[in-house]
Amino acid sequence: EAQVTQNPRYLITVTGKKLTVTCSQNMNHEYMSWYRQDPGLGLRQIYYSMNVEVTDKGDVPEGYKVSRKEKRNFPLILESPSPNQTSLYFCASRRGNEKLFFGSGTQLSVL
Amino acid sequence: GQQVMQIPQYQHVQEGEDFTTYCNSSTTLSNIQWYKQRPGGHPVFLIQLVKSGEVKKQKRLTFQFGEAKKNSSLHITATQTTDVGTYFCAGQLGGNTPLVFGKGTRLSVIA
């Protein structure tokens, strides 16, 4: 089944404790992206990747890192999480300019 | 940077009433996509519009792309409780540029 898999689904952590949210897709898509969703602000892009070893900043990249060492994986790294990074995070992928496939989301709480 | 404005932010309707959400871009788009996010779920692709003045229908949903390719709308006829959710438009400038999402319209349907 074609899908984008994110883990974990829920995460509670404390300020400053490094964490990684994993994202994997099985559709051989070149393009992958991370979004955060906050009430009233919609989906804001954090980082995206056009292909392996190519990453670019989105609209809200501060405090986040990503890597794209393999085509299928695109982890999101928070080196030193802060409470303002409490949010719902979505990973997505697509082929060319076709539709985006979204993961199920990761609800992150930073205390 | 490119912006996509979406209105209204919220809409409450009685079951059976019609519903419309509108998107406007500050720049001409190459295409626009629409997504639906059910409560607690992730965004799911509905449709893509590419041509100027294009109109597409999916059962009770009608999607339009403006002649200038700067605006779009989604109209639902005779809403049902299954239509509840947040509807997002997402515009793309062209080439391999990222999709820019509107903030979404949250639809509530009162039975």
Interface residues (C-beta under 8 A of the other chain):
Chain A: Y31 S33 Y35 G40 L41 G42 L43 R44 Q45 Y48 M50 G58 D59 F90 A92 G96 N97 E98 K99 L100 F101 F102 G103 S104 G105
Chain B: G1 Q6 Q9 S30 N31 Q33 Y35 G41 H42 P43 V44 F45 Q48 F88 A90 Q92 N96 P98 L99 V100 F101 G102 K103 G104
